[in-house]
Amino acid sequence: MLISIVCDHPRKRRRHKRIESPRKPELAQAQKTLAKKRDELARMQERLQMPPMSGRVARELRKHVALLERELAALQG
């Protein structure tokens, strides 16, 4: 972003001061999606390590982890 500041006082010279803010590198949408999927996969794997859990919940979590791993593999290449 570039901001231009001008002094319009009649007795002063017109001065232009340009302020340029530092830009953060923007991640592509695919990289953002990949990062979100990795974070979600890490959370699911942590949850699977926590005891106690019913068999149904553990089974669903394992299915979700497998699905996330397939999606990550497809996104990576």
ABEGO torsion letter per residue (X at the ends): XBBBBBBABAABBBBBBBBBBBBBBBBBAAAAAAAAAAAAAAAAAAAAABOBBBAAAAAAAAAAAAAAAAAAAAAAX
